[in-house]
Amino acid sequence: MNKAALRKVLPFLEWWPMVNRNSLKADFAAGLTNAIIVLPQGVAFAMIAGLPPIYGLYTAMVVPVVAALFGSS
């Protein structure tokens, strides 16, 4: 697999080298803000669906990481 194909499958390989201290601070602030909202919301939705609250936590943590690494902006 060549570099172009690999970057198409794993988009974060293209933007990862551009991460610096300033962008990391901004990304951390955005992530913290989202976590404050999404974690309780995930727990609540799991409970509404009749599932254990831990499933809401799993969903709230895993899905955004996968979307950030493999999705586009």
Biopython code that builds the backbone (N, CA, C, O; Angstrom):
import numpy as np
from Bio.PDB.StructureBuilder import StructureBuilder

atoms = [
    (1, "MET", "N", (0.857, -1.177, 0.000)),
    (1, "MET", "CA", (0.000, 0.000, 0.000)),
    (1, "MET", "C", (0.902, 1.239, 0.000)),
    (1, "MET", "O", (1.793, 1.370, 0.839)),
    (2, "ASN", "N", (0.658, 2.140, -0.950)),
    (2, "ASN", "CA", (1.492, 3.344, -1.026)),
    (2, "ASN", "C", (0.997, 4.419, -0.060)),
    (2, "ASN", "O", (-0.045, 4.269, 0.577)),
    (3, "LYS", "N", (1.771, 5.515, 0.035)),
    (3, "LYS", "CA", (1.450, 6.570, 1.006)),
    (3, "LYS", "C", (0.098, 7.219, 0.748)),
    (3, "LYS", "O", (-0.648, 7.490, 1.689)),
    (4, "ALA", "N", (-0.225, 7.471, -0.515)),
    (4, "ALA", "CA", (-1.492, 8.130, -0.843)),
    (4, "ALA", "C", (-2.679, 7.264, -0.427)),
    (4, "ALA", "O", (-3.657, 7.768, 0.127)),
    (5, "ALA", "N", (-2.593, 5.984, -0.691)),
    (5, "ALA", "CA", (-3.687, 5.080, -0.315)),
    (5, "ALA", "C", (-3.797, 4.968, 1.199)),
    (5, "ALA", "O", (-4.898, 4.916, 1.748)),
    (6, "LEU", "N", (-2.647, 4.931, 1.870)),
    (6, "LEU", "CA", (-2.656, 4.838, 3.326)),
    (6, "LEU", "C", (-3.266, 6.087, 3.953)),
    (6, "LEU", "O", (-4.014, 5.996, 4.927)),
    (7, "ARG", "N", (-2.948, 7.248, 3.396)),
    (7, "ARG", "CA", (-3.520, 8.498, 3.917)),
    (7, "ARG", "C", (-5.011, 8.602, 3.634)),
    (7, "ARG", "O", (-5.744, 9.257, 4.375)),
    (8, "LYS", "N", (-5.455, 7.960, 2.568)),
    (8, "LYS", "CA", (-6.889, 7.965, 2.276)),
    (8, "LYS", "C", (-7.643, 7.094, 3.284)),
    (8, "LYS", "O", (-8.756, 7.430, 3.688)),
    (9, "VAL", "N", (-7.042, 5.988, 3.684)),
    (9, "VAL", "CA", (-7.663, 5.085, 4.650)),
    (9, "VAL", "C", (-7.531, 5.633, 6.070)),
    (9, "VAL", "O", (-8.450, 5.492, 6.876)),
    (10, "LEU", "N", (-6.398, 6.252, 6.380)),
    (10, "LEU", "CA", (-6.129, 6.806, 7.710)),
    (10, "LEU", "C", (-5.873, 8.309, 7.588)),
    (10, "LEU", "O", (-4.716, 8.729, 7.571)),
    (11, "PRO", "N", (-6.929, 9.129, 7.502)),
    (11, "PRO", "CA", (-6.769, 10.560, 7.244)),
    (11, "PRO", "C", (-5.937, 11.304, 8.283)),
    (11, "PRO", "O", (-5.338, 12.331, 7.966)),
    (12, "PHE", "N", (-5.887, 10.809, 9.512)),
    (12, "PHE", "CA", (-5.136, 11.521, 10.540)),
    (12, "PHE", "C", (-3.635, 11.534, 10.255)),
    (12, "PHE", "O", (-2.917, 12.359, 10.820)),
    (13, "LEU", "N", (-3.147, 10.647, 9.400)),
    (13, "LEU", "CA", (-1.721, 10.662, 9.051)),
    (13, "LEU", "C", (-1.343, 11.939, 8.306)),
    (13, "LEU", "O", (-0.188, 12.363, 8.333)),
    (14, "GLU", "N", (-2.324, 12.547, 7.643)),
    (14, "GLU", "CA", (-2.045, 13.772, 6.895)),
    (14, "GLU", "C", (-1.975, 14.992, 7.809)),
    (14, "GLU", "O", (-1.095, 15.833, 7.629)),
    (15, "TRP", "N", (-2.871, 15.112, 8.779)),
    (15, "TRP", "CA", (-2.877, 16.309, 9.618)),
    (15, "TRP", "C", (-2.065, 16.165, 10.892)),
    (15, "TRP", "O", (-1.750, 17.170, 11.529)),
    (16, "TRP", "N", (-1.717, 14.951, 11.282)),
    (16, "TRP", "CA", (-0.987, 14.762, 12.539)),
    (16, "TRP", "C", (0.333, 15.535, 12.601)),
    (16, "TRP", "O", (0.625, 16.115, 13.647)),
    (17, "PRO", "N", (1.142, 15.575, 11.547)),
    (17, "PRO", "CA", (2.403, 16.334, 11.622)),
    (17, "PRO", "C", (2.204, 17.840, 11.813)),
    (17, "PRO", "O", (3.132, 18.529, 12.239)),
    (18, "MET", "N", (1.027, 18.357, 11.511)),
    (18, "MET", "CA", (0.777, 19.799, 11.642)),
    (18, "MET", "C", (0.352, 20.206, 13.053)),
    (18, "MET", "O", (0.193, 21.396, 13.324)),
    (19, "VAL", "N", (0.167, 19.250, 13.948)),
    (19, "VAL", "CA", (-0.244, 19.564, 15.316)),
    (19, "VAL", "C", (0.916, 20.230, 16.050)),
    (19, "VAL", "O", (2.043, 19.734, 16.048)),
    (20, "ASN", "N", (0.613, 21.371, 16.679)),
    (20, "ASN", "CA", (1.627, 22.069, 17.473)),
    (20, "ASN", "C", (1.036, 22.401, 18.842)),
    (20, "ASN", "O", (-0.107, 22.054, 19.137)),
    (21, "ARG", "N", (1.815, 23.064, 19.655)),
    (21, "ARG", "CA", (1.384, 23.356, 21.029)),
    (21, "ARG", "C", (0.112, 24.216, 21.056)),
    (21, "ARG", "O", (-0.783, 23.961, 21.862)),
    (22, "ASN", "N", (0.022, 25.224, 20.191)),
    (22, "ASN", "CA", (-1.157, 26.102, 20.181)),
    (22, "ASN", "C", (-2.414, 25.351, 19.754)),
    (22, "ASN", "O", (-3.467, 25.489, 20.376)),
    (23, "SER", "N", (-2.301, 24.564, 18.699)),
    (23, "SER", "CA", (-3.487, 23.830, 18.248)),
    (23, "SER", "C", (-3.868, 22.747, 19.255)),
    (23, "SER", "O", (-5.045, 22.418, 19.401)),
    (24, "LEU", "N", (-2.881, 22.201, 19.943)),
    (24, "LEU", "CA", (-3.171, 21.190, 20.957)),
    (24, "LEU", "C", (-3.939, 21.786, 22.135)),
    (24, "LEU", "O", (-4.830, 21.139, 22.687)),
    (25, "LYS", "N", (-3.600, 23.016, 22.521)),
    (25, "LYS", "CA", (-4.342, 23.697, 23.594)),
    (25, "LYS", "C", (-5.794, 23.922, 23.189)),
    (25, "LYS", "O", (-6.712, 23.675, 23.972)),
    (26, "ALA", "N", (-5.993, 24.391, 21.964)),
    (26, "ALA", "CA", (-7.352, 24.634, 21.478)),
    (26, "ALA", "C", (-8.135, 23.327, 21.382)),
    (26, "ALA", "O", (-9.308, 23.278, 21.752)),
    (27, "ASP", "N", (-7.501, 22.280, 20.892)),
    (27, "ASP", "CA", (-8.165, 20.983, 20.791)),
    (27, "ASP", "C", (-8.517, 20.430, 22.169)),
    (27, "ASP", "O", (-9.575, 19.825, 22.344)),
    (28, "PHE", "N", (-7.640, 20.633, 23.143)),
    (28, "PHE", "CA", (-7.915, 20.172, 24.502)),
    (28, "PHE", "C", (-9.121, 20.905, 25.086)),
    (28, "PHE", "O", (-9.981, 20.287, 25.714)),
    (29, "ALA", "N", (-9.184, 22.216, 24.880)),
    (29, "ALA", "CA", (-10.320, 22.996, 25.384)),
    (29, "ALA", "C", (-11.624, 22.546, 24.723)),
    (29, "ALA", "O", (-12.648, 22.416, 25.392)),
    (30, "ALA", "N", (-11.585, 22.309, 23.421)),
    (30, "ALA", "CA", (-12.781, 21.848, 22.717)),
    (30, "ALA", "C", (-13.195, 20.458, 23.195)),
    (30, "ALA", "O", (-14.383, 20.190, 23.379)),
    (31, "GLY", "N", (-12.226, 19.583, 23.393)),
    (31, "GLY", "CA", (-12.532, 18.233, 23.873)),
    (31, "GLY", "C", (-13.121, 18.235, 25.269)),
    (31, "GLY", "O", (-14.051, 17.482, 25.556)),
    (32, "LEU", "N", (-12.584, 19.075, 26.136)),
    (32, "LEU", "CA", (-13.100, 19.168, 27.503)),
    (32, "LEU", "C", (-14.529, 19.710, 27.513)),
    (32, "LEU", "O", (-15.382, 19.217, 28.250)),
    (33, "THR", "N", (-14.779, 20.720, 26.698)),
    (33, "THR", "CA", (-16.123, 21.285, 26.595)),
    (33, "THR", "C", (-17.116, 20.233, 26.111)),
    (33, "THR", "O", (-18.211, 20.103, 26.659)),
    (34, "ASN", "N", (-16.730, 19.489, 25.090)),
    (34, "ASN", "CA", (-17.620, 18.440, 24.581)),
    (34, "ASN", "C", (-17.828, 17.334, 25.606)),
    (34, "ASN", "O", (-18.938, 16.819, 25.738)),
    (35, "ALA", "N", (-16.786, 16.964, 26.327)),
    (35, "ALA", "CA", (-16.913, 15.901, 27.330)),
    (35, "ALA", "C", (-17.886, 16.288, 28.429)),
    (35, "ALA", "O", (-18.645, 15.449, 28.915)),
    (36, "ILE", "N", (-17.867, 17.552, 28.821)),
    (36, "ILE", "CA", (-18.772, 18.020, 29.875)),
    (36, "ILE", "C", (-20.231, 17.844, 29.459)),
    (36, "ILE", "O", (-21.096, 17.600, 30.300)),
    (37, "ILE", "N", (-20.497, 17.969, 28.172)),
    (37, "ILE", "CA", (-21.872, 17.840, 27.686)),
    (37, "ILE", "C", (-22.201, 16.401, 27.288)),
    (37, "ILE", "O", (-23.269, 15.896, 27.632)),
    (38, "VAL", "N", (-21.305, 15.743, 26.574)),
    (38, "VAL", "CA", (-21.609, 14.443, 25.977)),
    (38, "VAL", "C", (-21.625, 13.300, 26.992)),
    (38, "VAL", "O", (-22.448, 12.393, 26.863)),
    (39, "LEU", "N", (-20.759, 13.311, 27.981)),
    (39, "LEU", "CA", (-20.721, 12.192, 28.934)),
    (39, "LEU", "C", (-22.024, 12.047, 29.720)),
    (39, "LEU", "O", (-22.575, 10.947, 29.761)),
    (40, "PRO", "N", (-22.544, 13.113, 30.350)),
    (40, "PRO", "CA", (-23.835, 12.948, 31.044)),
    (40, "PRO", "C", (-24.988, 12.631, 30.088)),
    (40, "PRO", "O", (-25.910, 11.891, 30.432)),
    (41, "GLN", "N", (-24.922, 13.198, 28.894)),
    (41, "GLN", "CA", (-25.967, 12.935, 27.909)),
    (41, "GLN", "C", (-25.954, 11.460, 27.498)),
    (41, "GLN", "O", (-27.015, 10.849, 27.364)),
    (42, "GLY", "N", (-24.782, 10.893, 27.299)),
    (42, "GLY", "CA", (-24.677, 9.479, 26.940)),
    (42, "GLY", "C", (-25.225, 8.576, 28.024)),
    (42, "GLY", "O", (-25.921, 7.602, 27.735)),
    (43, "VAL", "N", (-24.914, 8.894, 29.274)),
    (43, "VAL", "CA", (-25.433, 8.109, 30.405)),
    (43, "VAL", "C", (-26.956, 8.205, 30.444)),
    (43, "VAL", "O", (-27.640, 7.200, 30.640)),
    (44, "ALA", "N", (-27.479, 9.404, 30.259)),
    (44, "ALA", "CA", (-28.934, 9.593, 30.289)),
    (44, "ALA", "C", (-29.622, 8.828, 29.165)),
    (44, "ALA", "O", (-30.648, 8.187, 29.392)),
    (45, "PHE", "N", (-29.073, 8.887, 27.962)),
    (45, "PHE", "CA", (-29.682, 8.163, 26.842)),
    (45, "PHE", "C", (-29.643, 6.653, 27.063)),
    (45, "PHE", "O", (-30.590, 5.948, 26.716)),
    (46, "ALA", "N", (-28.556, 6.161, 27.634)),
    (46, "ALA", "CA", (-28.477, 4.724, 27.920)),
    (46, "ALA", "C", (-29.551, 4.330, 28.928)),
    (46, "ALA", "O", (-30.196, 3.293, 28.777)),
    (47, "MET", "N", (-29.742, 5.151, 29.947)),
    (47, "MET", "CA", (-30.754, 4.841, 30.957)),
    (47, "MET", "C", (-32.161, 4.919, 30.371)),
    (47, "MET", "O", (-33.017, 4.101, 30.707)),
    (48, "ILE", "N", (-32.405, 5.889, 29.504)),
    (48, "ILE", "CA", (-33.711, 5.990, 28.843)),
    (48, "ILE", "C", (-33.978, 4.747, 28.002)),
    (48, "ILE", "O", (-35.110, 4.271, 27.924)),
    (49, "ALA", "N", (-32.915, 4.220, 27.368)),
    (49, "ALA", "CA", (-33.056, 3.027, 26.529)),
    (49, "ALA", "C", (-33.130, 1.747, 27.348)),
    (49, "ALA", "O", (-33.304, 0.663, 26.792)),
    (50, "GLY", "N", (-32.999, 1.865, 28.672)),
    (50, "GLY", "CA", (-33.068, 0.687, 29.521)),
    (50, "GLY", "C", (-31.761, -0.098, 29.586)),
    (50, "GLY", "O", (-31.756, -1.269, 29.966)),
    (51, "LEU", "N", (-30.663, 0.539, 29.218)),
    (51, "LEU", "CA", (-29.349, -0.106, 29.256)),
    (51, "LEU", "C", (-28.578, 0.356, 30.486)),
    (51, "LEU", "O", (-28.913, 1.384, 31.075)),
    (52, "PRO", "N", (-27.563, -0.382, 30.875)),
    (52, "PRO", "CA", (-26.722, 0.084, 31.978)),
    (52, "PRO", "C", (-26.024, 1.398, 31.597)),
    (52, "PRO", "O", (-25.621, 1.564, 30.446)),
    (53, "PRO", "N", (-25.879, 2.317, 32.532)),
    (53, "PRO", "CA", (-25.272, 3.621, 32.227)),
    (53, "PRO", "C", (-23.861, 3.533, 31.644)),
    (53, "PRO", "O", (-23.439, 4.437, 30.923)),
    (54, "ILE", "N", (-23.132, 2.469, 31.940)),
    (54, "ILE", "CA", (-21.762, 2.350, 31.431)),
    (54, "ILE", "C", (-21.735, 2.302, 29.906)),
    (54, "ILE", "O", (-20.760, 2.736, 29.293)),
    (55, "TYR", "N", (-22.796, 1.778, 29.286)),
    (55, "TYR", "CA", (-22.849, 1.753, 27.825)),
    (55, "TYR", "C", (-22.900, 3.165, 27.254)),
    (55, "TYR", "O", (-22.349, 3.430, 26.186)),
    (56, "GLY", "N", (-23.554, 4.054, 27.960)),
    (56, "GLY", "CA", (-23.568, 5.451, 27.532)),
    (56, "GLY", "C", (-22.191, 6.077, 27.616)),
    (56, "GLY", "O", (-21.812, 6.878, 26.761)),
    (57, "LEU", "N", (-21.437, 5.711, 28.653)),
    (57, "LEU", "CA", (-20.061, 6.218, 28.761)),
    (57, "LEU", "C", (-19.186, 5.675, 27.641)),
    (57, "LEU", "O", (-18.406, 6.417, 27.045)),
    (58, "TYR", "N", (-19.313, 4.380, 27.352)),
    (58, "TYR", "CA", (-18.529, 3.798, 26.262)),
    (58, "TYR", "C", (-18.827, 4.508, 24.953)),
    (58, "TYR", "O", (-17.917, 4.861, 24.203)),
    (59, "THR", "N", (-20.100, 4.712, 24.686)),
    (59, "THR", "CA", (-20.498, 5.364, 23.445)),
    (59, "THR", "C", (-19.982, 6.790, 23.382)),
    (59, "THR", "O", (-19.504, 7.238, 22.340)),
    (60, "ALA", "N", (-20.078, 7.501, 24.493)),
    (60, "ALA", "CA", (-19.651, 8.898, 24.523)),
    (60, "ALA", "C", (-18.141, 9.043, 24.369)),
    (60, "ALA", "O", (-17.675, 10.096, 23.933)),
    (61, "MET", "N", (-17.370, 8.026, 24.712)),
    (61, "MET", "CA", (-15.911, 8.133, 24.621)),
    (61, "MET", "C", (-15.345, 7.537, 23.337)),
    (61, "MET", "O", (-14.425, 8.109, 22.752)),
    (62, "VAL", "N", (-15.864, 6.421, 22.893)),
    (62, "VAL", "CA", (-15.268, 5.715, 21.761)),
    (62, "VAL", "C", (-15.655, 6.333, 20.423)),
    (62, "VAL", "O", (-14.796, 6.520, 19.562)),
    (63, "VAL", "N", (-16.915, 6.647, 20.237)),
    (63, "VAL", "CA", (-17.389, 7.151, 18.948)),
    (63, "VAL", "C", (-16.685, 8.443, 18.523)),
    (63, "VAL", "O", (-16.262, 8.529, 17.370)),
    (64, "PRO", "N", (-16.536, 9.452, 19.391)),
    (64, "PRO", "CA", (-15.832, 10.663, 18.946)),
    (64, "PRO", "C", (-14.373, 10.422, 18.562)),
    (64, "PRO", "O", (-13.863, 11.071, 17.648)),
    (65, "VAL", "N", (-13.704, 9.512, 19.236)),
    (65, "VAL", "CA", (-12.305, 9.222, 18.889)),
    (65, "VAL", "C", (-12.229, 8.586, 17.503)),
    (65, "VAL", "O", (-11.394, 8.973, 16.686)),
    (66, "VAL", "N", (-13.088, 7.624, 17.241)),
    (66, "VAL", "CA", (-13.107, 6.975, 15.930)),
    (66, "VAL", "C", (-13.474, 7.987, 14.847)),
    (66, "VAL", "O", (-12.860, 8.000, 13.780)),
    (67, "ALA", "N", (-14.459, 8.825, 15.110)),
    (67, "ALA", "CA", (-14.867, 9.833, 14.128)),
    (67, "ALA", "C", (-13.750, 10.838, 13.861)),
    (67, "ALA", "O", (-13.551, 11.245, 12.716)),
    (68, "ALA", "N", (-13.026, 11.238, 14.889)),
    (68, "ALA", "CA", (-11.939, 12.202, 14.701)),
    (68, "ALA", "C", (-10.793, 11.606, 13.893)),
    (68, "ALA", "O", (-10.189, 12.298, 13.073)),
    (69, "LEU", "N", (-10.493, 10.348, 14.112)),
    (69, "LEU", "CA", (-9.368, 9.730, 13.412)),
    (69, "LEU", "C", (-9.693, 9.338, 11.978)),
    (69, "LEU", "O", (-8.836, 9.440, 11.100)),
    (70, "PHE", "N", (-10.913, 8.892, 11.731)),
    (70, "PHE", "CA", (-11.231, 8.351, 10.420)),
    (70, "PHE", "C", (-12.205, 9.195, 9.607)),
    (70, "PHE", "O", (-12.484, 8.865, 8.455)),
    (71, "GLY", "N", (-12.728, 10.275, 10.180)),
    (71, "GLY", "CA", (-13.651, 11.132, 9.450)),
    (71, "GLY", "C", (-12.951, 12.344, 8.871)),
    (71, "GLY", "O", (-11.759, 12.556, 9.092)),
    (72, "SER", "N", (-13.695, 13.122, 8.141)),
    (72, "SER", "CA", (-13.141, 14.366, 7.604)),
    (72, "SER", "C", (-13.761, 15.537, 8.350)),
    (72, "SER", "O", (-14.745, 15.374, 9.071)),
    (73, "SER", "N", (-13.188, 16.702, 8.175)),
    (73, "SER", "CA", (-13.673, 17.853, 8.945)),
    (73, "SER", "C", (-14.877, 18.478, 8.351)),
    (73, "SER", "O", (-15.395, 19.456, 8.891)),
]
sb = StructureBuilder()
sb.init_structure("model")
sb.init_model(0)
sb.init_chain("A")
sb.init_seg("    ")
for serial, (resi, resn, name, xyz) in enumerate(atoms, 1):
    if name == "N":
        sb.init_residue(resn, " ", resi, " ")
    sb.init_atom(name, np.array(xyz, "f"), 0.0, 1.0, " ", f" {name:<3s}", serial, name[0])
structure = sb.get_structure()
